[in-house]
Amino acid sequence: MVGLFVTPAMPIPLPVLPSLPPLVPALPALVTLLALLLYLATVMLVGRARFRHGIKPPASDGPEPFLRALRVQQNTLEQLVFFLPSLWLAALLSSESWASLLGFIWVGARVAYAAGYLQAPEKRGPGFGIGFLASMVLWVMALVGVLGALGT
């Protein structure tokens, strides 16, 4: 019984494992984190607008500056639903570097969209258009990648 609790005099060497590639591509992961940070910023803008204009939750109506902040946040969330899966599928099945570049462009375009819309609704167009185009290219890349993986 005593032998079961005795430790060996020398430590047991652990095997050295070969270096493995990362399980998650770093650039699309960084784009994802930036996109989520952008969304968090839009949520905070709505909170600030609520405070400034005395809009108590769950109310979603108020002066135009509040409504613009709310629309920026809602539209960003709506776009994220399409953008994130397209980004990851394009990165994993088509081209990680091109997908990441388009992802960075999307984030920048969404910043431009938010800044423009918060100033005046008619200034939201360029940011929206560039972001939408980047999302569509990512979606096409994802589709081509999926079809290629299926062998068609």
N, C-alpha and C positions, 0 to 999 in steps of 0.2 A: 504494500500500500504506500509506503514512503516513497518509492521510486516514481510514482505518478506526479508528485509535486516537486521533484528535483529539476532545476533548470540546467541545461547543458552548459558546460564551461565556455564553449565558444558559440558565438551567435550563428544562426543559420543564415547563409548568404541568400539573398533574394535574387531571382533571375533578372537580368537586364532585358527590358522589353525594347523592341525597336521603336523608333520615333514614328508616330502615326500622324497622318494629315489631320487637320482640325475637322471635327464632325460638322461644324457650322461654318460656312464661308463668312469671313470677317467683314468684308465690305457690305454685302447685303444686310448683315446684322447691324452694322453701323447705320445704314440708311434707315432700317426699321426703327432703331432707337431715336434717330433724329425725327422721323415722322411722328413717333409717339410723343416726343418732346414738343413738337409743333402743336399736336392736338391738345396736350396739357396746357400749353400757352393760350390756346383759344378758349379753353374752359375757364382759365383764370381771367381772361378778358371779359367773359360774360359775368363772372362774379364781381369784377370791378365795376362793370356797367350797372349791375343790379344795385350795388352799394351807392354809386354816384347818383342814380336816378330813383332810389327808394323803391325798387321793384322787389316785392317779397315773393319767394317761391311758394307755390308752384306757378305763379303768374308768368305768362310768356308774351305779354303785350306791354307796350310802354312807348316812350319817345323813340324817335328814329335812331339815335346813336345806340341805344340798347338793342333795338331790333337788328341793326347791322351786325353788332357783335354776336348776337344769337345766331344769325344766318351764317356768319363765318364759321362758327363752331359746328353748327349742324351740317353745313355743306362739307366741311373738312372731314367729319365723321362719315358722311355718305361716300366721299371719295376714297377714304381709307379702306372701306370694304372691298372696293374693286382693285385698288392699287396694291395692297400688301400681298394677296395671293398671286397677282400677276407678276409682281417683283420676284417673289421666291420661286415660282415655277420657271420664269425666264432665267433666273440665276442658276437654278439647279439643272435645267434641261436644255438650255441654249447657250448663254454666255454670261458668266458671272461678272466680268468686267463691264460689258455693255449694259447689262441690267443694272449694275450699281451706278454707272454714270447716269443712266436715265432716272434712277431713283433719286440721286442728288439733284438732278434738274427738277424733278417733281417737287421735292421739298422746297427748293428755291422758288419755284413757280407758286407754290401754295403760300409762301411768305409774301410774295408780291400780290397775290390775290387778296390775302387778308389786309395787307397795308392799303391796297387800293380801295377795297370795299369799305373799310373803316372810315376812309376819307369821304367817299361818295360812291354810290352803287355803280355808276357808269364807269368807274375806274377799275372794276374787278375783271374786265374782259381779258386783257393780256395774260394775267396770271392764271386765270381759269383755262384759257385756251392752251397755253404751253403745258400746264399740268395734265390736262385732258389728253393732249397729243402724246405726252410721255407715257401715260397709262395705257393708251391704245397700242403704242409700239411694244410695250412690255407684254400686253395681252397677246399680240400677234407672235412675238418671240416665244411665249409660253405655248401657244397652240402649235407652232412649228416644232418645238421641242417635244411636246407630247406625241404628235403624229410621228415624229422620227423615232421615238422610243417604242411606239407601237408597230413600227416597221411599215408604215404606209407611205 
